[in-house]
């Protein structure tokens, strides 16, 4: 068989966006590879060997070397962490940082023109430091998290057993080789515990059970066909995962043994078809979109206001050089230059807090997305369930619990010598957990009829010890356990309330209904039957599995986690809806979801999703809670449909089949035990698969976002008020109301006070709902709240002009000093007014770092005009009579802000 390279151009027509093209590519690539593997499944083994130019005796070493050169290493595409210098450059790729760099460059150029006459402008160093620290902080946190995620990447094994020959005529030998050196045509030997290194067509198999959870999401291992060399293939299937003579890369052997010929390696495997479509640039998340909108809103505002300030000052004062410097200072004042640093510090602090809860944050932006998340799509296995099989119930033929059924099942599982499967272990664990009497002490094993996939059952023959039945003729008891249909077909009688009765047609229908009722509840059901035999021989065969008496049924499930229901309720209380998207069947999914308190409703399967177009799917995801039997493409479509409905979507998964959805989600969440491709696609890695950790992460994300939006609204509204005041003052006052150096110092002092914002607390009611970026809301907030400060700035102008006689060029320093103090104190005080929708200091108090920083900055503002730096800053001390006016203005300012806040909340039902 020829493995041609698949390219995006061959696979999918151009979509409307890069994301559409990626989705189309993934769908087309997996479909083509699936069809190709399905064809392989339908061919006789001899034909498959011929297609790959191999024999059942394996390749020669020289042939393998040639094929390795021709086909390349057996590796799939995966996302490589960028080099450190690329990561560093990306840390500075932010619209606000770029604006600050431009402003800093203009200020530096301006200073260089007069460097011989003027001292160095400290504002240049201040801006440069802000830019440098912000970028370095983001780079270091993401670089360190990337290193932590890389350290989690560990495969169970890196070698596999293949059959190779030294040369023509030499005997084949089994050798261990690295997995990346497996080539098409290699004959691979598989045993329990092995990872499947490539896509294989089985040649021989014995009692083979394979875990396909990473590909299909099924919680239980599946049986693969017992095959011989001259088999003739099977009926065609479009899903290679369901083909019982194929085992695929990424799956693992839980029991049995097999040999298979490699039909695809690397990118041409079913696994590789998914991985190849996932490497590269990630789609935009809600955080990226929100930050971009807010950034350009504030930048547009600056681009409008600065030219206006420049023109008004130039025309009214006549000094265009001074007007330019003042407009430049206004530009710096209008730009929330601390935004990149505050955002990064907020996110980094959130990442540190989450690391204490055993969470690795690979991408800082994911923390805010976690807080904005209003829909969490999660797999079932290991998240809602314990990811282990337990015996849920042991029932008689009427469906009532019966200890005799458990006793016989335990004897069957305990005495078998073959490799116990998960259900055998569950039976044994149940007896131990229940502290039952050790029943095996009363029996001795005589013989065993092993399990095989044709019969789908296994039997043990036991003799009762003499102590058990004194005076009774020696007898053997045959105990059979297996699939209901197969065991029931061998039964002629059943035990009903301790009596052996003939299994009539009517009774057969009744007991079949009992098994089916449990199946419909999402349980895996096995039947248990016995036969008493005279102790005449010690060897038994399959022919002895006849004339059995049905004892009852065993029902197994992967049990829900004890804290799953509480975790789901905690997420619901925070406004996060949980949708289960699983590869497991609909009955099992519905049962588990009902057990943890999810309103299941109608379960939608992957087959139904394939029959919908995008508008129909969007309507479907609005009302559906549980999706079952879904493949990777369908999972990703569900995520995109939810996003199209305006939701911020999180996805929790750990399998290969989850990788596409993890990448498309606003926040992809995986676990440290996940396959590599899932961890690479995720933004957050949980070291424990626990929904309670996620609930804490949601709260941390909302706190992070709240403190970020707090800074933006404080700064944007305050800056808008300042510029409005500057325009009024410039139009009516014959001198500059505030010098450029005053604006820069005021801005710097205010920014220093904001360094404590990431350590502030949020009100409990704020954390109850998902929070997203709202650029229009920020603009509205600026226009409503910003002018309040201008009202009191104008009152300060009037007081300085009329009360203290600062009404001419000779007294402009007094005027500027008075406005500087009032402006800085009102700007800093607004922090406490805006940070909460409650009454500040009374109903809600800021954290200690915020109180200390704002207090220090206010004290500094009052001190500067009286300090030795006053002359250098063109300030002068203010008369003591100024301060009663200042206190009155600030108190009135706080009162009016509280009134406006109350009105704003009633009018728009929001504050932060």
C-alpha positions in Angstrom: 0.0 0.0 0.0 1.3 3.4 -0.9 1.3 6.2 1.8 1.1 9.4 -0.2 1.6 12.7 1.6 -1.6 14.6 2.3 -1.4 18.4 1.8 -4.0 21.0 2.8 -4.5 22.0 -0.8 -5.5 18.4 -1.6 -7.8 18.1 1.4 -10.0 21.1 1.8 -11.2 24.1 -0.2 -10.4 27.5 1.2 -12.7 28.5 4.0 -13.8 32.0 5.0 -11.2 32.2 7.7 -8.0 30.4 8.7 -10.0 28.7 11.4 -12.6 27.4 8.9 -9.8 26.1 6.7 -8.2 24.3 9.6 -11.5 22.7 10.6 -12.1 21.7 7.0 -8.6 20.3 6.7 -9.0 18.2 9.9 -12.3 16.8 8.7 -11.0 16.0 5.2 -7.7 14.6 6.4 -9.3 12.2 9.0 -12.0 11.2 6.5 -9.4 10.2 3.8 -7.2 8.4 6.3 -10.3 6.7 7.8 -11.5 5.5 4.3 -8.0 4.2 3.5 -7.8 2.2 6.7 -11.3 0.9 6.2 -10.2 -0.5 2.9 -7.3 -2.2 4.6 -9.7 -3.7 7.1 -11.8 -5.2 4.4 -8.9 -7.0 2.6 -7.5 -10.4 3.4 -4.4 -10.4 5.4 -2.3 -11.9 2.6 -3.4 -9.1 0.3 -2.4 -6.5 2.9 1.0 -8.0 3.3 1.4 -7.9 -0.5 0.3 -4.2 -0.6 3.0 -3.2 1.8 5.6 -5.4 0.2 6.2 -7.5 3.3 5.8 -11.0 4.6 4.7 -12.4 8.0 8.3 -13.2 8.7 9.2 -9.4 8.9 11.4 -7.1 7.0 15.2 -7.4 6.5 17.3 -4.8 8.3 18.4 -3.2 5.0 14.7 -3.0 3.8 13.7 -1.3 7.0 16.6 1.2 6.7 15.5 2.0 3.1 11.9 2.5 4.2 12.9 4.7 7.1 14.7 7.0 4.6 11.7 7.0 2.2 8.8 7.4 4.7 10.6 9.3 7.4 10.5 8.8 11.2 7.4 7.4 12.8 6.5 10.7 14.5 3.4 13.0 14.3 3.4 16.7 14.0 3.3 18.5 17.3 3.5 22.0 18.5 7.0 23.0 19.3 7.6 25.7 21.9 9.0 28.8 20.2 12.7 29.7 20.8 13.1 32.0 23.9 13.9 35.1 21.8 10.8 34.6 19.7 8.8 34.2 22.9 10.4 37.4 24.2 9.5 39.3 21.1 5.9 38.1 21.3 5.7 39.4 24.9 6.1 42.9 23.6 3.7 42.5 20.7 0.8 44.5 22.2 -0.9 47.7 20.8 -0.4 49.7 24.0 3.3 48.7 24.3 3.8 49.8 20.7 2.1 53.2 21.4 4.3 53.7 24.5 7.4 52.8 22.5 6.4 55.4 19.9 5.7 58.1 22.6 9.0 57.3 24.3 10.9 57.6 21.0 9.2 61.0 20.3 10.1 62.2 23.8 13.7 61.0 23.4 13.9 62.7 20.0 12.5 65.9 21.4 15.0 65.9 24.3 17.9 65.2 22.0 17.1 68.5 20.2 17.8 70.4 23.4 20.1 68.0 25.2 22.8 70.7 25.5 20.5 73.1 27.3 18.0 70.9 29.2 18.5 68.1 31.8 17.5 64.6 30.9 13.7 64.1 31.0 12.9 61.5 33.6 9.7 60.7 31.8 11.7 59.0 29.1 13.2 56.5 31.6 9.9 56.0 33.3 8.1 55.0 30.1 11.0 52.8 29.0 11.0 51.0 32.4 7.3 50.4 32.2 7.6 48.8 28.8 10.6 46.7 29.8 9.2 45.3 33.0 5.8 44.5 31.5 7.2 42.5 28.6 9.8 40.7 30.8 7.2 39.7 33.4 4.9 38.1 30.7 7.9 36.4 29.0 9.2 34.9 32.2 5.9 33.5 33.4 5.0 31.9 30.0 8.5 30.6 29.5 8.6 29.0 32.9 5.1 27.5 32.4 6.2 26.1 29.1 9.1 24.5 30.7 6.9 22.9 33.4 4.5 21.6 30.7 7.4 20.1 28.7 8.6 18.3 31.9 5.2 16.6 32.1 5.7 15.0 28.6 6.6 11.4 29.2 5.7 8.3 27.3 4.9 5.0 28.9 7.4 3.3 26.6 9.6 4.4 23.8 10.4 1.0 22.2 8.3 -1.8 20.6 8.9 -5.4 19.5 9.2 -6.0 15.8 10.1 -9.1 13.7 13.3 -8.5 11.6 15.7 -10.6 9.6 19.4 -10.1 9.1 19.2 -11.2 5.4 17.6 -13.5 2.9 17.1 -16.9 4.2 17.9 -15.9 7.8 15.4 -16.9 10.5 13.2 -14.1 11.8 14.0 -12.7 15.2 12.1 -10.4 17.6 14.0 -7.2 18.3 13.2 -4.1 20.4 13.5 -0.8 18.4 12.6 2.8 19.2 9.0 3.6 18.2 10.1 6.4 15.8 12.0 3.8 13.7 8.9 1.6 12.9 8.2 1.6 9.1 5.4 0.4 6.9 5.6 -3.4 6.4 7.1 -4.0 9.9 5.5 -7.0 11.7 4.9 -5.8 15.3 4.4 -8.1 18.3 2.0 -6.8 20.9 1.5 -7.9 24.5 -0.4 -6.5 27.6 0.8 -3.1 28.5 2.2 -2.1 25.1 1.4 1.1 23.3 0.5 0.5 19.7 3.3 2.2 17.8 1.6 2.7 14.4 -1.6 1.7 12.5 -1.6 -2.1 12.3 -3.6 -4.7 10.5 -3.8 -7.7 12.8 -2.4 -11.0 11.5 -2.8 -13.1 14.6 -4.5 -12.3 17.9 -5.3 -14.2 21.1 -7.7 -12.8 23.7 -6.7 -9.2 22.6 -8.3 -6.3 24.5 -7.4 -2.8 23.5 -8.0 0.5 25.3 -9.2 3.0 22.7 -10.3 5.7 25.2 -7.7 8.2 23.9 -9.2 7.8 20.4 -12.9 7.0 21.0 -13.6 8.0 24.6 -14.9 4.5 25.4 -14.2 3.8 29.1 -13.9 0.0 28.7 -11.4 -1.8 26.6 -12.7 -3.3 23.4 -12.2 -6.8 22.0 -10.3 -7.2 18.8 -10.9 -10.2 16.5 -9.2 -13.5 17.0 -7.5 -13.8 13.6 -5.3 -16.3 11.8 -3.0 -15.6 8.9 -5.4 -16.6 6.2 -8.4 -14.6 7.3 -10.5 -12.8 4.7 -11.0 -9.4 6.2 -14.3 -8.1 7.4 -17.2 -6.0 6.2 -16.2 -2.4 5.4 -16.6 0.2 8.0 -16.1 3.9 7.6 -14.7 4.2 11.2 -11.3 2.5 11.5 -11.7 2.7 15.3 -14.6 0.2 15.1 -12.7 -2.2 12.8 -12.0 -5.3 14.9 -8.9 -6.3 12.9 -7.2 -2.9 13.1 -5.3 -1.5 16.1 -4.3 2.2 15.8 -1.5 4.4 17.0 -2.3 6.0 20.4 -4.2 3.0 21.7 -2.8 0.4 24.2 -3.1 -3.3 24.9 -4.8 -4.2 28.2 -4.7 -8.0 27.8 -3.9 -10.7 25.3 -1.3 -10.9 22.6 -1.2 -10.2 18.8 1.0 -9.6 15.8 0.2 -7.1 13.1 1.7 -5.6 10.0 2.3 -1.8 9.9 0.1 -0.2 7.3 0.7 3.5 8.2 3.2 5.5 10.2 3.7 9.1 11.4 1.5 11.6 9.6 -0.3 8.9 7.6 -1.8 7.3 10.7 -5.3 8.0 12.0 -3.7 9.8 15.0 -1.3 11.7 12.7 -4.2 12.9 10.5 -5.5 14.7 13.5 -2.2 16.0 14.8 -1.1 17.4 11.5 -4.1 19.7 11.4 -3.5 21.1 14.9 0.1 22.4 14.7 0.5 26.1 14.0 -1.1 29.4 15.0 -3.9 29.1 17.5 -7.4 30.7 16.9 -8.3 33.9 18.6 -9.9 33.5 22.1 -12.3 35.8 23.8 -9.4 37.4 25.8 -7.5 38.2 22.6 -10.6 39.7 20.9 -11.6 41.7 24.0 -8.1 43.1 24.7 -7.8 44.2 21.0 -11.2 45.9 21.1 -10.5 47.8 24.3 -7.0 48.7 23.2 -8.1 50.2 20.0 -11.0 52.0 21.7 -8.5 53.8 24.0 -6.0 54.4 21.2 -8.7 55.9 19.0 -9.8 58.1 21.9 -6.2 59.3 22.3 -5.8 60.0 18.6 -8.9 62.2 18.6 -8.2 64.1 21.9 -4.5 64.8 21.5 -4.7 66.9 18.2 -7.6 68.8 19.8 -5.5 69.7 22.9 -2.6 70.6 20.6 -4.7 72.9 18.4 -6.5 74.6 21.3 -3.2 75.3 23.1 -1.4 76.4 20.0 -4.2 78.9 18.9 -4.9 80.3 22.4 -1.3 80.6 23.7 0.6 81.1 20.4 3.6 78.9 21.5 3.4 75.9 19.2 6.5 74.2 20.6 5.1 74.4 24.1 1.7 73.2 22.8 3.4 70.2 21.2 5.2 69.2 24.4 1.9 69.7 26.3 0.0 67.6 23.8 2.7 64.9 24.0 2.3 64.9 27.8 -1.5 64.6 27.4 -0.9 61.6 25.1 1.2 59.9 27.8 -1.5 60.8 30.4 -4.3 59.5 28.2 -2.5 56.2 27.5 -3.0 53.7 30.2 0.6 52.8 30.0 0.4 50.6 33.0 -2.2 48.4 31.3 0.2 45.8 29.8 2.0 45.6 33.2 -1.2 45.5 35.3 -2.7 42.9 33.0 0.4 40.8 33.0 0.9 41.2 36.8 -2.7 40.2 37.3 -2.4 37.1 35.1 1.0 36.1 36.6 -0.4 36.4 40.1 -3.3 34.3 39.1 -0.9 31.7 37.6 1.1 31.6 40.8 -2.1 31.2 42.9 -3.3 28.3 40.6 0.1 26.6 40.7 -0.4 26.2 44.5 -3.5 24.2 43.5 -1.5 21.9 41.3 -2.4 23.7 38.0 0.2 24.5 35.3 -0.9 27.6 33.3 0.8 27.3 29.9 -0.7 30.5 28.5 -1.4 33.5 30.8 -4.4 34.7 28.9 -6.2 31.4 29.7 -6.7 32.6 33.3 -9.0 35.4 32.2 -10.7 33.1 29.7 -11.4 30.7 32.6 -13.1 33.5 34.5 -15.1 34.5 31.4 -16.1 30.9 30.6 -19.9 30.3 30.8 -19.9 26.8 29.2 -17.6 24.0 30.1 -17.6 21.0 27.8 -16.1 18.0 29.4 -15.4 14.3 28.8 -17.1 11.9 31.1 -14.4 9.3 31.9 -12.1 10.4 34.7 -13.7 13.8 35.1 -17.2 12.9 36.2 -16.2 9.3 36.9 -13.4 7.6 38.7 -12.0 6.0 35.5 -12.1 2.5 36.9 -14.6 -0.3 36.6 -16.6 -1.4 39.7 -19.2 -4.0 40.2 -22.3 -1.9 40.8 -24.8 -4.7 41.5 -25.2 -8.5 41.6 -28.7 -9.6 40.8 -30.8 -12.7 40.7 -33.0 -13.6 37.7 -35.7 -11.3 39.0 -33.4 -8.3 39.4 -33.0 -8.4 43.2 -29.7 -8.2 44.9 -28.4 -11.8 45.7 -25.2 -12.6 47.5 -25.0 -16.1 46.0 -24.5 -14.5 42.5 -21.5 -12.5 43.9 -20.1 -15.7 45.5 -20.1 -17.7 42.3 -18.8 -14.7 40.3 -15.9 -14.3 42.8 -15.0 -18.0 42.6 -15.0 -17.8 38.8 -12.8 -14.7 38.8 -10.5 -15.8 41.6 -9.7 -19.3 40.2 -9.0 -18.4 36.6 -5.4 -18.5 35.6 -5.6 -16.3 32.5 -4.9 -12.6 32.7 -7.8 -11.0 34.6 -9.6 -8.3 32.9 -11.0 -5.2 34.6 -14.4 -6.8 35.4 -12.7 -9.8 37.0 -10.8 -7.4 39.2 -13.9 -5.5 40.0 -15.6 -8.6 41.2 -12.7 -9.5 43.4 -12.4 -6.0 44.8 -16.1 -6.0 45.6 -15.8 -9.1 47.8 -12.8 -7.7 49.6 -14.5 -4.3 50.1 -17.6 -6.0 51.5 -15.4 -8.0 53.9 -17.0 -11.2 52.8 -15.9 -14.6 54.1 -13.0 -16.0 52.1 -15.1 -18.4 50.1 -12.2 -19.8 48.1 -10.9 -21.7 51.2 -13.8 -24.1 50.7 -13.0 -25.0 47.1 -10.2 -26.6 45.1 -9.7 -25.9 41.4 -10.1 -28.9 39.1 -9.9 -27.4 35.6 -10.5 -24.2 33.6 -12.0 -23.5 30.2 -10.3 -20.3 29.1 -12.0 -17.2 27.7 -12.1 -16.7 24.0 -13.7 -14.1 21.8 -15.8 -16.5 19.8 -17.5 -17.9 23.0 -17.3 -14.6 25.0 -17.3 -16.5 28.2 -15.0 -18.5 30.5 -15.5 -21.3 33.0 -13.8 -22.9 36.0 -14.5 -26.3 37.5 -14.2 -26.6 41.3 -14.5 -29.4 43.8 -16.0 -28.8 47.2 -13.6 -29.6 50.1 -14.7 -32.4 52.4 -15.4 -30.0 55.2 -18.0 -28.3 53.0 -20.2 -31.5 52.4 -19.6 -34.3 54.8 -21.2 -37.6 53.8 -22.2 -36.2 50.3 -20.9 -37.9 47.2 -18.0 -35.9 45.7 -19.1 -33.6 42.9 -17.7 -30.8 40.8 -19.3 -27.5 40.1 -18.7 -25.7 36.8 -19.1 -21.9 37.0 -19.5 -19.9 33.8 -19.4 -16.1 33.5 -19.7 -14.2 30.2 -21.8 -12.3 27.8 -25.6 -12.6 28.5 -26.6 -13.8 25.1 -24.0 -16.5 24.9 -24.5 -17.8 28.5 -28.2 -17.7 28.3 -28.2 -19.8 25.1 -26.5 -22.6 27.1 -29.0 -22.5 30.1 -31.8 -25.0 30.5 -32.8 -24.0 34.1 -32.6 -21.1 36.4 -32.5 -20.5 40.2 -35.6 -18.7 41.3 -35.9 -17.9 45.1 -33.5 -20.7 45.9 -35.3 -23.3 43.7 -34.1 -24.8 40.4 -36.8 -24.3 37.8 -36.9 -25.0 34.1 -36.1 -22.0 31.9 -39.2 -21.8 29.7 -39.6 -19.5 26.8 -41.6 -17.1 28.9 -39.1 -17.1 31.7 -36.3 -16.7 29.2 -38.0 -13.5 27.9 -38.3 -12.2 31.5 -34.7 -12.8 32.5 -33.5 -11.3 29.2 -35.7 -8.2 30.0 -33.9 -8.0 33.4 -30.5 -7.8 31.7 -31.7 -5.3 29.1 -33.2 -3.0 31.8 -29.8 -2.8 33.3 -28.1 -2.2 30.0 -30.5 0.7 29.4 -29.3 2.2 32.6 -25.8 2.3 31.2 -24.4 -0.8 32.9 -22.3 -3.5 31.3 -24.1 -6.8 32.2 -22.6 -10.3 32.4 -24.4 -13.5 33.2 -23.4 -16.2 35.8 -24.5 -19.8 35.5 -23.5 -23.1 37.1 -23.7 -26.9 36.5 -23.2 -29.7 39.0 -21.1 -32.7 37.7 -20.1 -36.0 39.3 -16.4 -36.0 40.2 -15.5 -38.7 37.6 -12.8 -36.8 35.7 -10.3 -33.9 36.0 -10.3 -32.5 32.4 -13.2 -30.6 30.9 -13.9 -29.0 27.5 -16.2 -26.5 25.9 -18.7 -29.3 25.3 -19.3 -29.4 29.1 -20.7 -25.8 29.0 -24.2 -27.1 28.4 -27.3 -27.7 30.5 -26.4 -24.8 32.7 -28.5 -23.2 35.5 -28.7 -19.4 35.3 -27.9 -17.9 38.8 -28.1 -14.2 38.0 -26.4 -11.1 36.6 -23.4 -8.9 37.3 -23.7 -5.2 36.4 -20.6 -3.0 36.1 -20.0 0.7 35.6 -17.4 3.4 35.9 -18.7 5.1 39.1 -19.3 8.8 39.4 -16.8 10.7 41.6 -18.0 11.4 45.1 -17.5 15.1 44.7 -18.6 15.4 41.0 -22.2 16.5 41.9 -20.9 19.2 44.4 -18.4 20.5 41.8 -21.0 20.7 39.1 -23.3 22.6 41.5 -20.5 25.0 42.4 -19.8 25.7 38.7 -23.6 26.2 38.1 -23.7 28.7 41.1 -21.0 30.6 39.3 -22.9 30.7 36.0 -21.0 28.0 34.2 -23.2 25.4 32.3 -21.6 22.0 31.9 -22.1 20.0 28.8 -20.8 16.4 28.5 -19.1 15.6 25.2 -18.0 12.0 25.2 -17.0 9.2 22.8 -18.8 6.6 25.0 -22.2 5.3 24.1 -25.4 7.3 24.9 -26.7 4.9 27.6 -23.6 5.0 29.7 -23.3 8.8 29.3 -26.9 9.4 30.3 -26.6 7.1 33.4 -23.5 8.8 34.7 -24.8 12.3 34.0 -28.0 11.6 35.8 -26.1 10.2 38.8 -24.2 13.5 39.2 -27.3 15.7 38.9 -27.1 16.8 35.3 -30.4 17.3 33.6 -29.8 14.9 30.7 -32.8 15.6 28.5 -32.3 14.2 24.9 -28.9 12.7 24.3 -27.5 13.7 20.8 -25.1 11.3 19.1 -22.3 12.0 16.7 -24.2 10.5 13.8 -27.0 13.1 14.4 -24.4 15.9 14.5 -23.1 14.8 11.1 -26.6 15.3 9.7 -26.8 19.0 10.7 -25.6 22.1 9.0 -24.1 25.0 11.1 -27.4 26.9 11.8 -29.0 23.6 12.8 -26.1 22.6 15.1 -26.2 26.0 16.8 -29.9 25.5 17.6 -29.1 22.0 18.8 -26.3 23.0 21.2 -28.6 25.6 22.8 -30.8 22.9 24.2 -28.6 19.8 24.5 -26.6 18.9 27.6 -25.1 15.5 26.7 -23.4 14.5 23.4 -22.4 10.8 23.0 -20.4 8.7 20.5 -18.7 11.8 19.1 -15.5 11.9 17.1 -12.8 14.6 17.1 -14.4 16.6 14.2 -17.8 16.5 15.9 -16.4 17.7 19.3 -14.7 20.7 17.6 -17.9 21.5 15.7 -19.8 21.6 19.0 -17.2 24.0 20.5 -17.4 26.3 17.5 -21.2 26.3 17.5 -21.3 27.3 21.1 -18.8 30.1 20.4 -21.0 31.3 17.5 -23.8 31.5 20.0 -21.7 34.1 22.0 -20.4 31.7 24.7 -16.9 31.6 26.1 -16.2 27.9 26.0 -13.8 25.8 28.0 -13.0 22.2 27.1 -11.7 19.6 29.4 -10.2 16.5 27.8 -7.2 14.2 27.8 -7.4 12.0 24.6 -6.2 12.3 21.0 -9.9 12.7 20.1 -10.1 15.9 22.3 -7.1 17.7 20.8 -9.0 19.6 18.1 -11.7 20.8 20.5 -9.0 21.7 23.1 -7.4 24.0 20.5 -10.6 25.6 19.3 -11.9 26.3 22.8 -11.4 29.7 24.4 -9.6 27.8 27.2 -8.4 24.2 26.7 -7.9 22.2 29.9 -6.0 18.9 30.1 -4.3 16.7 32.7 -0.8 15.5 33.2 -1.7 11.9 32.4 -3.1 13.0 29.0 -1.6 12.1 25.7 1.1 14.5 24.5 -1.1 16.0 21.7 -3.8 16.9 24.2 -1.3 18.5 26.6 0.2 20.5 23.7 -3.2 21.7 22.6 -4.3 22.8 26.1 -3.8 26.2 27.8 -4.0 24.8 31.3 -2.8 21.4 32.6 -4.3 20.0 35.8 -2.0 17.8 37.9 -5.2 16.3 39.3 -8.3 15.7 37.2 -10.7 17.5 39.6 -13.6 19.8 38.8 -13.3 21.5 42.2 -9.9 22.8 41.1 -11.6 24.2 38.0 -14.2 25.9 40.1 -11.4 27.6 42.1 -9.7 28.5 38.8 -12.9 30.1 37.6 -13.0 32.3 40.7 -9.3 33.2 40.3 -9.9 34.1 36.6 -12.8 36.4 37.6 -10.7 38.1 40.3 -7.9 38.6 37.7 -10.3 40.0 35.2 -12.1 42.2 37.8 -8.8 43.8 38.9 -7.8 44.4 35.2 -11.1 46.0 34.2 -11.0 48.0 37.5 -7.7 49.5 36.4 -9.0 50.2 32.8 -12.2 51.9 34.0 -10.4 53.9 36.7 -7.7 55.1 34.4 -9.8 55.7 31.3 -12.5 57.7 33.1 -9.9 59.6 35.1 -7.8 60.4 32.0 -10.9 61.5 30.1 -11.9 63.9 32.9 -8.3 65.3 33.0 -8.3 66.0 29.3 -11.8 67.6 29.4 -10.5 69.8 32.2 -7.4 70.7 30.2 -9.5 71.7 27.3 -11.7 74.0 29.4 -8.7 75.5 31.2 -6.8 76.1 27.9 -9.7 77.9 26.4 -10.3 80.3 29.3 -7.1 80.7 31.2 -4.2 82.8 29.7 -1.4 80.5 30.9 -0.9 76.7 30.9 -3.1 75.2 33.6 -0.5 72.5 34.3 2.9 72.1 32.9 4.0 69.0 30.9 6.2 67.9 33.8 3.3 68.2 36.2 1.2 65.9 34.0 4.0 63.3 33.8 4.7 63.4 37.6 0.9 63.2 38.4 0.6 60.3 35.9 3.6 58.5 37.4 2.4 58.9 41.0 -1.1 57.6 40.0 0.5 54.6 38.1 2.5 53.7 41.2 -0.6 53.6 43.3 -2.1 51.2 40.7 0.8 48.7 41.1 -1.2 47.2 44.1 -4.4 46.6 42.0 -3.6 42.9 41.3 -3.6 42.3 45.0 -7.0 43.8 45.5 -10.1 41.7 46.4 -13.3 41.5 44.5 -16.8 41.7 46.0 -18.5 38.2 46.3 -21.4 39.2 44.0 -18.9 40.1 41.2 -17.5 36.5 41.3 -20.9 34.9 40.8 -21.2 35.5 37.0 -18.9 35.1 34.0 -17.2 38.3 33.0 -16.2 39.3 29.5 -14.7 42.3 27.8 -17.1 45.0 26.8 -15.5 47.9 24.8 -18.8 49.7 24.4 -19.4 49.5 28.2 -15.9 51.0 28.8 -16.6 53.9 26.4 -20.0 54.5 28.2 -18.3 54.4 31.6 -15.7 57.0 30.5 -18.4 59.4 29.2 -20.6 59.0 32.3 -18.0 59.0 35.1 -15.1 60.9 33.6 -16.7 64.4 33.5 -17.5 64.2 37.3 -13.8 65.0 38.1 -13.9 67.8 35.5 -16.7 69.5 37.5 -14.5 69.6 40.6 -11.4 70.6 38.6 -13.4 73.6 37.3 -14.4 74.4 40.9 -10.7 74.2 41.9 -9.9 76.6 39.0 -12.5 79.1 40.3 -11.2 78.8 43.9 -7.6 79.3 42.8 -8.5 82.2 40.5 -11.0 84.0 42.8 -10.1 83.0 46.4 -6.3 82.8 46.2 -5.7 85.4 43.4 -3.8 83.0 41.0 -5.2 84.9 38.0 -2.1 86.0 36.0 1.2 84.7 34.6 3.0 85.9 37.7 0.9 83.5 39.9 0.5 80.6 37.5 2.8 78.4 39.6 0.4 78.7 42.6 -2.5 77.9 40.3 -0.7 74.9 38.8 0.4 73.6 42.3 -3.2 73.8 43.6 -4.7 71.9 40.6 -1.8 69.4 40.8 -2.7 68.4 44.3 -6.5 68.4 43.8 -6.1 66.4 40.5 -3.8 63.8 42.0 -5.9 63.3 45.1 -9.2 63.1 43.3 -7.6 60.7 40.7 -6.3 58.5 43.5 -9.4 58.7 45.6 -11.5 57.5 42.6 -9.8 54.2 42.9 -11.8 53.4 46.1 -15.0 54.8 44.5 -14.8 52.7 41.3 -13.3 49.4 42.7 -16.7 48.4 44.1 -20.4 48.9 43.4 -20.9 49.2 47.2 -20.3 52.2 49.4 -16.5 52.4 49.8 -14.8 52.1 53.2 -18.2 51.2 54.8 -19.6 48.3 52.8 -16.5 47.3 50.9 -12.9 48.0 51.9 -9.9 47.6 49.6 -7.1 45.2 50.4 -4.2 46.4 52.6 -1.7 46.9 49.7 -4.2 49.2 47.8 -4.9 51.2 51.0 -1.2 51.7 51.7 -0.2 52.6 48.1 -3.0 55.1 47.6 -2.4 56.6 51.0 1.3 57.0 50.3 0.7 58.6 46.8 -1.8 61.1 48.3 0.7 62.0 51.0 3.4 62.4 48.3 1.1 64.7 46.2 0.5 67.0 49.2 4.2 67.0 50.1 5.8 67.8 46.7 4.9 71.5 46.5 6.5 71.9 50.0 9.5 69.7 49.3 13.0 70.6 48.1 11.9 69.3 44.6 9.3 72.0 44.3 11.4 74.5 42.4 12.7 71.8 40.0 9.1 70.8 39.4 8.0 74.5 39.0 5.8 74.3 42.1 5.3 76.4 45.2 3.9 75.8 48.7 0.1 76.4 49.1 -1.4 78.5 51.9 -3.1 76.6 54.7 -6.4 78.1 53.7 -6.3 76.0 50.6 -6.7 72.7 52.5 -10.2 73.2 53.9 -11.3 74.0 50.4 -9.5 70.8 49.2 -11.2 68.6 51.8 -14.6 70.1 50.9 -14.1 69.6 47.2 -12.9 65.9 47.7 -15.8 65.0 50.0 -18.3 66.5 47.6 -16.6 64.7 44.7 -17.0 61.4 46.5 -20.6 62.0 47.3 -21.5 63.0 43.7 -19.6 60.0 42.4 -21.6 57.7 44.7 -24.9 59.3 43.4 -23.8 58.8 39.8 -22.7 55.2 40.6 -26.1 54.4 42.0 -27.9 55.9 39.0 -25.5 54.1 36.6 -26.1 50.7 38.2 -29.9 51.2 38.1 -29.7 52.4 34.5 -27.3 49.8 33.0 -27.4 47.0 35.6 -23.6 46.9 35.7 -20.7 48.7 37.2 -17.3 46.9 36.6 
